[in-house]
Amino acid sequence: MKAKRHNNTPVKKDIKTVHEEYYLDMFTLKQTPISKDYLLHYALQWVNWAISDDDALTMEGFHILKGVQSFTVSRWCQRCPELQQAHDHVMSIIGDRREKGAITRKYDSGMIRTTMPMYKAKWKELEEWRAHLSEKIASAGGLKVVEMEKFADSDLVPTKEKK
C-alpha cells in the first residue's frame, strides 16, 4: 500500500486590515487612517487644549493646529459618542471664556454677543426670545411714540434753573 502524500502547502488566508476611516491630514496632504483609540486621544487633547490655552476662543482653533478639517471632526463626532461629549464640553469651556472676556471688556462685547448662541444654549434661547419680541412689535404696527404735553409749573415742584 502506498502512503498518501500530504499537501503541506500553507493555505493563504485573506488578511483583513481594519481601518474604519481615513482623513486627509492637511500638513502632509496624505490619507491617514484613524481608529477609535485615535478619536479618544483626540478628544482628550481637545479638552486639555481648551482648558489650558487662554487664546482658545473658537472651536476650529484646535482642528487647525492638528491639520484636520472641521467637517471631518463633525463626522467623527457622529461616530464616536465620547468625542461628541468632548465637543460639548469644549463648547462650554470656550463659551464661558468668551462670556467672561466680554464682561471684563477683554473682548469686544458686540462681536461676542452675536456668536454666543453657538456656544451656550441659554444665549440661544435669549436671542430667540428677543427675535420673538421684535416680531410681536413689528406685527403690532411697530414702535409707538407717545408725545406728552408739558405740565404747568407748580409751587410744589420748583423750576430747575438753567446754568
Stockholm file with secondary structure:
# STOCKHOLM 1.0

chainA/1-163         MKAKRHNNTPVKKDIKTVHEEYYLDMFTLKQTPISKDYLLHYALQWVNWAISDDDALTMEGFHILKGVQSFTVSRWCQRCPELQQAHDHVMSIIGDRREKGAITRKYDSGMIRTTMPMYKAKWKELEEWRAHLSEKIASAGGLKVVEMEKFADSDLVPTKEKK
#=GR chainA/1-163 SS CCCCCCCCCCCCCCCCCCCCEEEEETTTTEEEEECHHHHHHHHHHHHHHHHHCTTCCSTHHHHHHHTCCHHHHHHHHHHCHHHHHHHHHHHHHHHHHHHHHHHTTSSCHHHHHHHGGGTCHHHHHHHHHHHHHHHHHHHTTSCCCCCCCCCCCCSSSCCCCCC
#=GC SS_cons         CCCCCCCCCCCCCCCCCCCCEEEEETTTTEEEEECHHHHHHHHHHHHHHHHHCTTCCSTHHHHHHHTCCHHHHHHHHHHCHHHHHHHHHHHHHHHHHHHHHHHTTSSCHHHHHHHGGGTCHHHHHHHHHHHHHHHHHHHTTSCCCCCCCCCCCCSSSCCCCCC
//
